[in-house]
Amino acid sequence: MLALCWRIASAQGTTVASAKTEVVSVRVEPHIKDALQSAAEKEMRSVANMVEVMVVAYCRLQGYPLPGVPTDALPKTILRDGERD
């Protein structure tokens, strides 16, 4: 599993920055990229931050541990048991 340093938006809309960040490069189909850009624009986020938010939300939903991510980051994320954080 790839260990990543996350930069996550906190509940107040500020940024919690880690000491380092990692570059992750992926290939996706054009319609997936368009959907990601659209979601980022609607949320007023960068594409990189939108990916971070989506990964945190997915990991919380699936019950995967998120070492290094503050528990108060993204407070409205749906948790695995269906409750909201």
N, C-alpha and C positions, 0 to 999 in steps of 0.2 A: 504494500500500500504506500502511496506517495504521501509524504508528510508535507503539508503546505502551511505557510504562515498566512493567517487571514487578516484582512483589514475590513472590519464589519461596521456597518452603521449601527449606532446605539439607539436607545429609545428616544433620546433627545434630538436625533438627527445629526449628531456630531459623528466624527470618525474616530474609531479606536484603532490606532496604527500599531502594527507589530514592529519589532526592530528591523526585520528584513521582510521582503516580499519575494515571491518566486514567480518566474514567467512560466505560464502554461499555454502551450500552443495546440489548438485542436482544429480539425477539419470538419465542417458540417455542410449540409446541403444549403443552398441559397435561401430556401424558405425558412429553415431553422434560424439562420443568421438574421433574416428579416424579422422574425418573431421576437428574437432576443433584443434586437435594436428597438423594436416597437415597445416592448415591455419596459426597457430601460428608459426610454423617452417618457412614457406614461408615469413612471415612478420618479422621474427627474433624477436619474442615476446615470453613472457611466456604465458602459457595457461590462467592464471588469467588475464593478461593484455589484451589478445585477447578477452576474454569474456567482459571486460570493454569496449573495443573499439566497439564490436558488439552491446552492450546495448546502448551506446551513439549514434551510427549510427542509430539504430532502433528507439530510442526515437526522434531523430531529424527528421527522415523520417516521423514518425507518428504525429509530432507536440506536443509531450509530453514535459512538462517543465523539465529542468535539473538543479535544484537549486544546487549551489556549484560547477558546472562544468564550468571552464572558457570558455568564448565564443570563444577564439582563440585555444582551444584544438581541435585537429583533423580537421584541416581546409579544408580537401578535402571530408568531409562527405557530402553526398547528403541530401539536406533539403527537407521538405515536398512538396514544390512547384516545385520540380524538378531541382532547381538551386543548384549549388555547393557552399558550404560555403567558 
